[in-house]
Amino acid sequence: MENPDEADAPESETTATPEPKGKKRRWRRIAAWTLGLLVGIPVVAFGLAYVLLDVRSPQEVLADLDKTVVLQNADGSELLKVVPPGGDRLFVPYDAVPAKLRDAIVATEDPTFWDNEGFDLTGLGRALVTGVGGGSGITQQYIKKSTGNEDATLARKFSELVLATKITQQQTKKEIFESYVNIISFGRGTYGPASAMNAYFGRKLDDSMTWSEAAFLAGMIQSPSVHDPYASSHEHARKRWSYVVNKLVSRGYVSQAEAVAMTYPEDAIQTPSETRAGRVTYEQYHIKQQVLAELEQVGYPLDRLRGGAMKVETTIDPRAQAEAEKTVKERLRGQPEHFRASLVAVEPGTGAIRAYNGGGWSVHDYAGTPYGTGSAFQPFILAAGLERGVGVDEPLKAPAAVDFLGETFEFQDQCGEAGKCTLREAMARGARGPFVDLAKKLGAETVREGARAAGIPEAVDGAVTLREKDGFLIGPGIAVGRYPLRPTDMAGAYATFAADGLRATPHLVSKIRDENGEIVWERPSDRAPAFKDDEALSRRIAGTMSQVLATGLKDRSAALKTGDFQYNETDDNAGGWAVGYTPQLATAVWVGSDEPRRMRDAAGEKLTGRTIPADMWQRFMTGFHQGLPVRWPDGSGPRPATTAPR
């Protein structure tokens, strides 16, 4: 029976009260307006941009590329001018571009070019998520070059999307490719395939072009100041060439059998015309190429610089540069003709390269080429040990042999009659055994981490440093400086010790100014404690290192380590190093030859780091420091050593 009290009871308080119809309508209107704005604003913006934005013709773009770019020294004086050479902008109609080159470019730069709508959805998606640019296809690259806007921003990506859509609707794919290929830089100041073919191979552009040549030229487009073999090396350029060949195979343009039959065209590639014509010295050419490569990495390729008639302020100190060139020339005068040398000087604490001498023999840059470092690598082993509490004054028995990662290292007794010496003494005597033994105790990965912390880069020209060629394994050679490093790398890493343990990336570019003198880009400081991001620890390691490497200049204390790189299984060396510093400057000197060989000086004496390289280092550093104040006055730096370090 129904309870009358329940029947007459009011509804529960938890029962929902129906929402007024007016409120629902208001929310629906807000949602509709919001959706309309979200859809409408981009559509309106797209429409307006479609009407207002336009792409210049390739002829208009090429006309702007006649502007000269000025490279300045750190004091504002002129270092050199990058002057556009005449006759290197020949416009080439689509049908005159060899089919092999067209295929190589499309396979490498934009494999879906013939079918896509003018833009790369992956790159646009990355820009929407991160706010920076992604990989661009041929149409987008043409827009960037024609507008002169290469900033990695969301706004640029939006305008790029609009213009890509517009020209894809207004022009055929052949017309777009023709415009693109005529304004793109192939390096060496060239724009368009005809001038590129002449600059690299000394031939006119026609259908006699081989697949090998097409792959080489297509590989230049991504970063011509880096991929040119005379800016980096033939080894680096060969890797880029192989990358393009693999793309041709994977995209179906050539068969695997055809690819196997192709060879890298090393013998056919000419040296740059500006050095042949004598417009710049080889030393200037090396600086220019390094500066342009650095500028490309920060988003300012040469065509962008030319379009804005920009001035680039480098870090070069003209007095230091003159001293570097003078020292190398004078010290090698009278030596065998196959002797080569390079010198790089870096300012501690900033990473600014104050002198860069890649040699005056050819377009080959000896300062930008990696070489085995020998005992000059020992400070990085010691730094890894110091980071983990190893002492430098504990007597150690020098091992006669050390088995490390499958290789047995044997040593003559270099620690005196007692057979014991500290790591400090071992460094001064040039004893290798204690450092190979320390590397074994620390482990190869720990040693590499110590070198990386000091400032040795993770990779150079795409090749991982301080590892085997597979990019993963670390071999026993890390204990004896067998892995090649550039003079720039060594000077930069030693500069960390000179700067009380503060690491800064070596660089040649300081600022970029537009034609009105306004700064449009300035290098940010990346100075930071080198070891475990701990300033006190980094300072202690650097201070200890400076004491261990103590030497002396004419009027001041300094730090120096020399090293030799053995020639095969002989008692001779293929190269020698001298790397050291004061608080004002860290300098690396390398002496060797074009190809590994026994190095004997004019007197028939064996080349070691303690001979010509050390003397060259002393001469340069003494000349540079004339008139400069003496640092380390509080005794915190090195004291003059009684035994010259090896």
LOVEXSE-444801 format. One record per residue (C-alpha): x, y, z. Coordinates in steps of 0.1 Angstrom, whole numbers, plus 5000, padded with zeros to 4 digits. Example, Ala and Ser with C-alpha at 12.3 -4.5 7.8 and 13.67 -1.06 7.14 Angstrom:
REM LOVEXSE-444801
xx, yy, zz
5123, 4955, 5078 $
5137, 4989, 5071 $
END
This chain:
REM LOVEXSE-444801
xx, yy, zz
5000, 5000, 5000 $
5013, 5034, 4991 $
5025, 5055, 5019 $
5005, 5088, 5018 $
5033, 5107, 5035 $
5056, 5097, 5006 $
5030, 5105, 4980 $
5026, 5141, 4993 $
5063, 5146, 5001 $
5082, 5173, 4981 $
5108, 5163, 4954 $
5143, 5156, 4966 $
5167, 5185, 4968 $
5191, 5167, 4945 $
5167, 5166, 4916 $
5181, 5188, 4888 $
5161, 5219, 4880 $
5157, 5223, 4842 $
5180, 5249, 4828 $
5162, 5280, 4814 $
5159, 5279, 4776 $
5174, 5314, 4774 $
5207, 5303, 4790 $
5210, 5273, 4766 $
5205, 5296, 4736 $
5232, 5320, 4750 $
5258, 5291, 4753 $
5249, 5279, 4718 $
5255, 5315, 4704 $
5289, 5317, 4722 $
5299, 5283, 4708 $
5288, 5293, 4673 $
5307, 5326, 4675 $
5338, 5309, 4688 $
5337, 5283, 4661 $
5331, 5310, 4635 $
5361, 5330, 4648 $
5383, 5299, 4648 $
5374, 5291, 4613 $
5367, 5325, 4599 $
5398, 5344, 4611 $
5423, 5320, 4595 $
5402, 5319, 4563 $
5400, 5357, 4561 $
5437, 5360, 4569 $
5445, 5335, 4543 $
5424, 5353, 4518 $
5440, 5387, 4525 $
5475, 5372, 4524 $
5466, 5355, 4491 $
5457, 5389, 4476 $
5485, 5410, 4491 $
5515, 5386, 4491 $
5534, 5378, 4459 $
5565, 5360, 4448 $
5592, 5378, 4428 $
5604, 5365, 4395 $
5638, 5347, 4394 $
5652, 5376, 4373 $
5643, 5401, 4401 $
5658, 5378, 4428 $
5691, 5374, 4408 $
5693, 5412, 4403 $
5694, 5416, 4441 $
5722, 5391, 4445 $
5748, 5416, 4430 $
5753, 5432, 4464 $
5787, 5428, 4481 $
5790, 5413, 4516 $
5817, 5427, 4538 $
5835, 5406, 4564 $
5850, 5428, 4592 $
5876, 5421, 4618 $
5867, 5424, 4655 $
5878, 5460, 4656 $
5855, 5470, 4627 $
5883, 5472, 4600 $
5877, 5453, 4568 $
5888, 5417, 4566 $
5877, 5410, 4531 $
5848, 5414, 4507 $
5826, 5387, 4492 $
5822, 5402, 4458 $
5798, 5386, 4433 $
5819, 5376, 4403 $
5805, 5385, 4369 $
5789, 5361, 4346 $
5778, 5335, 4371 $
5741, 5339, 4370 $
5731, 5325, 4336 $
5694, 5318, 4335 $
5687, 5283, 4323 $
5652, 5273, 4309 $
5637, 5242, 4322 $
5643, 5221, 4291 $
5680, 5230, 4292 $
5685, 5215, 4327 $
5697, 5180, 4321 $
5671, 5154, 4332 $
5697, 5137, 4354 $
5702, 5169, 4374 $
5664, 5175, 4377 $
5659, 5140, 4390 $
5688, 5143, 4415 $
5675, 5176, 4429 $
5639, 5163, 4432 $
5650, 5130, 4448 $
5671, 5149, 4474 $
5651, 5180, 4481 $
5615, 5172, 4475 $
5606, 5136, 4464 $
5568, 5144, 4461 $
5574, 5177, 4442 $
5555, 5166, 4410 $
5524, 5156, 4430 $
5522, 5178, 4461 $
5503, 5211, 4466 $
5534, 5231, 4471 $
5541, 5226, 4508 $
5553, 5200, 4533 $
5526, 5191, 4558 $
5552, 5175, 4581 $
5572, 5207, 4582 $
5541, 5228, 4588 $
5529, 5206, 4616 $
5562, 5209, 4633 $
5561, 5247, 4630 $
5526, 5247, 4645 $
5537, 5226, 4675 $
5571, 5241, 4681 $
5569, 5276, 4666 $
5600, 5269, 4644 $
5605, 5258, 4609 $
5606, 5223, 4595 $
5620, 5207, 4563 $
5609, 5227, 4532 $
5602, 5213, 4497 $
5612, 5229, 4464 $
5582, 5253, 4463 $
5588, 5265, 4498 $
5625, 5269, 4493 $
5618, 5290, 4462 $
5595, 5312, 4483 $
5621, 5317, 4510 $
5648, 5327, 4485 $
5625, 5350, 4465 $
5611, 5368, 4496 $
5644, 5369, 4515 $
5625, 5357, 4546 $
5642, 5326, 4561 $
5633, 5331, 4597 $
5622, 5299, 4614 $
5589, 5314, 4627 $
5552, 5305, 4626 $
5544, 5337, 4607 $
5569, 5329, 4580 $
5554, 5294, 4577 $
5519, 5308, 4573 $
5529, 5332, 4546 $
5549, 5304, 4530 $
5518, 5282, 4529 $
5498, 5310, 4513 $
5523, 5317, 4486 $
5530, 5280, 4480 $
5493, 5276, 4474 $
5491, 5306, 4452 $
5520, 5299, 4428 $
5510, 5262, 4426 $
5476, 5273, 4413 $
5491, 5300, 4390 $
5522, 5282, 4376 $
5530, 5248, 4363 $
5554, 5225, 4381 $
5579, 5230, 4353 $
5577, 5268, 4358 $
5582, 5265, 4395 $
5612, 5242, 4392 $
5627, 5265, 4366 $
5624, 5295, 4389 $
5638, 5275, 4419 $
5668, 5261, 4402 $
5679, 5294, 4388 $
5679, 5313, 4422 $
5692, 5285, 4444 $
5729, 5287, 4454 $
5752, 5259, 4446 $
5781, 5275, 4465 $
5812, 5293, 4452 $
5791, 5324, 4445 $
5771, 5306, 4418 $
5733, 5307, 4412 $
5717, 5283, 4388 $
5730, 5250, 4373 $
5750, 5265, 4344 $
5773, 5285, 4366 $
5776, 5257, 4391 $
5786, 5232, 4364 $
5813, 5256, 4352 $
5825, 5264, 4387 $
5829, 5228, 4399 $
5837, 5209, 4367 $
5848, 5236, 4342 $
5823, 5225, 4316 $
5791, 5238, 4300 $
5758, 5225, 4311 $
5744, 5199, 4287 $
5732, 5164, 4285 $
5767, 5150, 4287 $
5764, 5154, 4325 $
5769, 5121, 4343 $
5748, 5108, 4372 $
5779, 5112, 4394 $
5782, 5149, 4385 $
5744, 5154, 4390 $
5745, 5138, 4424 $
5774, 5160, 4434 $
5757, 5192, 4424 $
5724, 5182, 4439 $
5742, 5176, 4472 $
5756, 5211, 4473 $
5721, 5228, 4476 $
5715, 5219, 4513 $
5745, 5237, 4526 $
5770, 5247, 4499 $
5795, 5264, 4522 $
5798, 5231, 4542 $
5795, 5205, 4515 $
5821, 5219, 4491 $
5851, 5196, 4493 $
5874, 5225, 4494 $
5856, 5240, 4523 $
5854, 5207, 4543 $
5871, 5178, 4527 $
5866, 5152, 4499 $
5858, 5127, 4526 $
5829, 5148, 4538 $
5817, 5157, 4503 $
5819, 5120, 4494 $
5794, 5112, 4522 $
5770, 5138, 4510 $
5774, 5125, 4474 $
5766, 5090, 4486 $
5735, 5103, 4504 $
5722, 5117, 4471 $
5730, 5085, 4452 $
5711, 5065, 4478 $
5681, 5088, 4474 $
5683, 5083, 4436 $
5681, 5045, 4441 $
5653, 5046, 4468 $
5632, 5069, 4446 $
5636, 5047, 4416 $
5656, 5070, 4393 $
5686, 5047, 4391 $
5690, 5010, 4397 $
5713, 4995, 4424 $
5736, 4982, 4397 $
5739, 5017, 4382 $
5746, 5032, 4416 $
5774, 5006, 4423 $
5790, 5016, 4390 $
5791, 5053, 4399 $
5822, 5068, 4415 $
5826, 5101, 4434 $
5841, 5126, 4408 $
5870, 5137, 4430 $
5895, 5142, 4401 $
5871, 5162, 4381 $
5863, 5188, 4407 $
5881, 5221, 4403 $
5896, 5243, 4429 $
5876, 5276, 4436 $
5882, 5302, 4409 $
5887, 5331, 4434 $
5919, 5314, 4446 $
5930, 5306, 4411 $
5925, 5343, 4402 $
5944, 5355, 4432 $
5915, 5377, 4445 $
5921, 5364, 4481 $
5950, 5347, 4498 $
5946, 5311, 4509 $
5946, 5322, 4545 $
5917, 5346, 4538 $
5899, 5320, 4518 $
5899, 5295, 4547 $
5885, 5322, 4571 $
5858, 5332, 4546 $
5847, 5296, 4541 $
5845, 5289, 4578 $
5826, 5322, 4584 $
5801, 5313, 4556 $
5796, 5278, 4569 $
5789, 5292, 4604 $
5765, 5318, 4590 $
5745, 5291, 4572 $
5741, 5272, 4605 $
5725, 5303, 4621 $
5701, 5309, 4592 $
5721, 5334, 4571 $
5733, 5318, 4539 $
5752, 5339, 4514 $
5723, 5348, 4492 $
5704, 5362, 4522 $
5735, 5382, 4532 $
5738, 5395, 4496 $
5701, 5404, 4493 $
5705, 5426, 4524 $
5740, 5440, 4516 $
5749, 5429, 4551 $
5781, 5433, 4570 $
5795, 5405, 4592 $
5816, 5412, 4622 $
5840, 5384, 4628 $
5860, 5377, 4659 $
5894, 5379, 4641 $
5919, 5402, 4658 $
5940, 5416, 4629 $
5971, 5418, 4650 $
5968, 5382, 4662 $
5960, 5370, 4626 $
5991, 5388, 4612 $
6012, 5372, 4639 $
5998, 5338, 4632 $
6006, 5340, 4595 $
6040, 5355, 4601 $
6050, 5328, 4626 $
6040, 5298, 4604 $
6057, 5312, 4573 $
6089, 5321, 4591 $
6093, 5289, 4611 $
6087, 5267, 4581 $
6111, 5286, 4559 $
6139, 5263, 4548 $
6120, 5231, 4559 $
6112, 5203, 4535 $
6085, 5214, 4510 $
6060, 5187, 4522 $
6058, 5204, 4557 $
6024, 5219, 4565 $
6011, 5237, 4595 $
5981, 5254, 4610 $
5974, 5276, 4640 $
5942, 5285, 4658 $
5939, 5309, 4688 $
5908, 5311, 4709 $
5899, 5337, 4736 $
5892, 5319, 4769 $
5857, 5325, 4784 $
5841, 5337, 4752 $
5851, 5312, 4725 $
5860, 5340, 4701 $
5886, 5328, 4675 $
5912, 5356, 4674 $
5935, 5340, 4648 $
5927, 5313, 4622 $
5955, 5302, 4600 $
5946, 5272, 4578 $
5978, 5274, 4558 $
5989, 5293, 4527 $
5996, 5263, 4504 $
5962, 5256, 4488 $
5925, 5257, 4493 $
5928, 5228, 4517 $
5922, 5241, 4552 $
5946, 5225, 4576 $
5931, 5242, 4606 $
5897, 5227, 4598 $
5910, 5192, 4592 $
5911, 5165, 4620 $
5944, 5148, 4629 $
5955, 5123, 4656 $
5965, 5142, 4687 $
5988, 5118, 4705 $
5999, 5129, 4740 $
5982, 5163, 4735 $
5950, 5144, 4744 $
5963, 5134, 4779 $
5948, 5165, 4796 $
5913, 5152, 4788 $
5921, 5119, 4804 $
5934, 5137, 4834 $
5904, 5160, 4836 $
5881, 5129, 4836 $
5902, 5115, 4865 $
5902, 5148, 4884 $
5864, 5150, 4881 $
5862, 5116, 4899 $
5887, 5124, 4927 $
5920, 5111, 4912 $
5950, 5129, 4927 $
5979, 5142, 4906 $
6006, 5138, 4932 $
6002, 5102, 4943 $
6032, 5081, 4932 $
6022, 5054, 4907 $
6041, 5025, 4893 $
6045, 5031, 4856 $
6032, 4999, 4839 $
6054, 4981, 4814 $
6023, 4971, 4795 $
5985, 4977, 4796 $
5958, 4956, 4780 $
5929, 4979, 4771 $
5899, 4970, 4750 $
5917, 4942, 4732 $
5949, 4961, 4725 $
5982, 4957, 4744 $
6002, 4989, 4749 $
6038, 4985, 4758 $
6060, 5013, 4772 $
6096, 5020, 4779 $
6103, 5032, 4814 $
6097, 5069, 4813 $
6093, 5075, 4851 $
6129, 5073, 4861 $
6150, 5047, 4879 $
6125, 5041, 4906 $
6098, 5032, 4881 $
6073, 5054, 4899 $
6060, 5088, 4892 $
6030, 5110, 4898 $
6006, 5119, 4871 $
6020, 5154, 4873 $
6055, 5141, 4867 $
6043, 5117, 4840 $
6028, 5146, 4821 $
6060, 5165, 4823 $
6082, 5135, 4813 $
6059, 5125, 4784 $
6052, 5091, 4800 $
6022, 5074, 4783 $
6018, 5044, 4805 $
6002, 5060, 4836 $
5976, 5077, 4813 $
5967, 5046, 4794 $
5964, 5029, 4828 $
5942, 5057, 4841 $
5920, 5055, 4810 $
5915, 5018, 4816 $
5905, 5024, 4852 $
5881, 5052, 4842 $
5866, 5034, 4811 $
5866, 5046, 4776 $
5831, 5063, 4778 $
5842, 5083, 4809 $
5873, 5095, 4791 $
5852, 5106, 4762 $
5828, 5124, 4785 $
5858, 5143, 4800 $
5869, 5155, 4766 $
5833, 5164, 4757 $
5829, 5183, 4789 $
5861, 5203, 4782 $
5847, 5213, 4748 $
5855, 5187, 4722 $
5823, 5187, 4700 $
5800, 5158, 4697 $
5804, 5157, 4659 $
5823, 5175, 4632 $
5808, 5177, 4596 $
5783, 5150, 4606 $
5809, 5125, 4618 $
5808, 5116, 4655 $
5841, 5124, 4673 $
5861, 5101, 4696 $
5843, 5070, 4684 $
5849, 5044, 4658 $
5836, 5049, 4623 $
5803, 5032, 4632 $
5796, 5061, 4655 $
5790, 5039, 4685 $
5820, 5020, 4697 $
5850, 5035, 4714 $
5882, 5018, 4708 $
5915, 5016, 4727 $
5929, 5045, 4706 $
5911, 5070, 4729 $
5938, 5063, 4755 $
5967, 5075, 4732 $
5951, 5103, 4712 $
5945, 5082, 4681 $
5911, 5097, 4672 $
5915, 5128, 4650 $
5905, 5163, 4661 $
5908, 5197, 4645 $
5931, 5224, 4658 $
5900, 5245, 4664 $
5886, 5217, 4687 $
5919, 5215, 4706 $
5923, 5252, 4711 $
5886, 5256, 4722 $
5889, 5227, 4747 $
5922, 5239, 4762 $
5906, 5274, 4765 $
5882, 5259, 4790 $
5911, 5252, 4813 $
5924, 5288, 4807 $
5890, 5302, 4817 $
5889, 5286, 4851 $
5867, 5258, 4838 $
5841, 5278, 4819 $
5834, 5263, 4785 $
5824, 5284, 4755 $
5820, 5272, 4719 $
5847, 5284, 4695 $
5832, 5307, 4668 $
5842, 5332, 4641 $
5810, 5352, 4637 $
5801, 5379, 4663 $
5774, 5401, 4647 $
5755, 5407, 4615 $
5744, 5442, 4605 $
5721, 5452, 4578 $
5729, 5479, 4552 $
5717, 5506, 4577 $
5741, 5494, 4604 $
5714, 5479, 4626 $
5723, 5446, 4643 $
5700, 5418, 4629 $
5718, 5389, 4647 $
5743, 5387, 4675 $
5758, 5355, 4689 $
5745, 5347, 4723 $
5769, 5336, 4750 $
5769, 5299, 4759 $
5795, 5301, 4786 $
5789, 5275, 4813 $
5808, 5255, 4839 $
5824, 5226, 4820 $
5823, 5197, 4846 $
5790, 5185, 4860 $
5776, 5221, 4856 $
5795, 5228, 4889 $
5815, 5260, 4889 $
5836, 5252, 4919 $
5845, 5218, 4906 $
5853, 5231, 4872 $
5875, 5258, 4887 $
5894, 5232, 4907 $
5900, 5209, 4877 $
5911, 5239, 4856 $
5934, 5252, 4883 $
5951, 5218, 4888 $
5954, 5213, 4850 $
5972, 5247, 4847 $
5997, 5237, 4874 $
6003, 5203, 4858 $
6009, 5219, 4823 $
6031, 5247, 4836 $
6056, 5263, 4813 $
6068, 5298, 4807 $
6068, 5325, 4780 $
6093, 5353, 4779 $
6077, 5374, 4806 $
6049, 5354, 4821 $
6036, 5320, 4832 $
6017, 5298, 4807 $
6005, 5262, 4803 $
6015, 5239, 4774 $
6012, 5203, 4763 $
6028, 5188, 4732 $
6020, 5156, 4714 $
6032, 5134, 4686 $
6013, 5111, 4662 $
6032, 5081, 4653 $
6037, 5071, 4617 $
6026, 5035, 4614 $
6048, 5011, 4633 $
6080, 5032, 4629 $
6099, 5053, 4654 $
6091, 5084, 4634 $
6060, 5107, 4636 $
6035, 5118, 4610 $
6026, 5149, 4629 $
6032, 5170, 4660 $
6011, 5193, 4683 $
6017, 5221, 4707 $
5986, 5233, 4726 $
5986, 5257, 4755 $
5973, 5289, 4770 $
5975, 5319, 4792 $
5943, 5336, 4806 $
5942, 5358, 4775 $
5946, 5332, 4748 $
5945, 5294, 4741 $
5965, 5283, 4710 $
5968, 5251, 4691 $
5996, 5244, 4666 $
5997, 5214, 4643 $
6026, 5205, 4620 $
6024, 5176, 4595 $
6019, 5169, 4558 $
5992, 5163, 4532 $
5996, 5126, 4534 $
6008, 5105, 4564 $
6046, 5101, 4561 $
6078, 5101, 4581 $
6084, 5137, 4591 $
6121, 5148, 4594 $
6131, 5184, 4594 $
6158, 5201, 4573 $
6185, 5189, 4597 $
6172, 5153, 4595 $
6158, 5154, 4630 $
6126, 5136, 4638 $
6095, 5159, 4641 $
6080, 5159, 4676 $
6056, 5182, 4694 $
6086, 5196, 4713 $
6104, 5208, 4682 $
6089, 5229, 4655 $
6053, 5229, 4669 $
6064, 5240, 4704 $
6088, 5266, 4689 $
6060, 5279, 4667 $
6036, 5281, 4697 $
6062, 5300, 4717 $
6069, 5325, 4690 $
6033, 5332, 4683 $
6023, 5335, 4720 $
6053, 5357, 4728 $
6045, 5381, 4699 $
6008, 5382, 4708 $
6013, 5390, 4745 $
6037, 5419, 4739 $
6023, 5448, 4758 $
5995, 5429, 4774 $
5992, 5427, 4812 $
6004, 5397, 4831 $
5976, 5376, 4845 $
5976, 5350, 4873 $
5992, 5375, 4896 $
5978, 5358, 4927 $
5998, 5326, 4920 $
5966, 5306, 4911 $
5979, 5299, 4877 $
6009, 5278, 4865 $
6044, 5284, 4877 $
6072, 5282, 4851 $
6081, 5245, 4847 $
6117, 5232, 4850 $
6109, 5203, 4827 $
6093, 5211, 4794 $
6061, 5190, 4790 $
6058, 5167, 4760 $
END
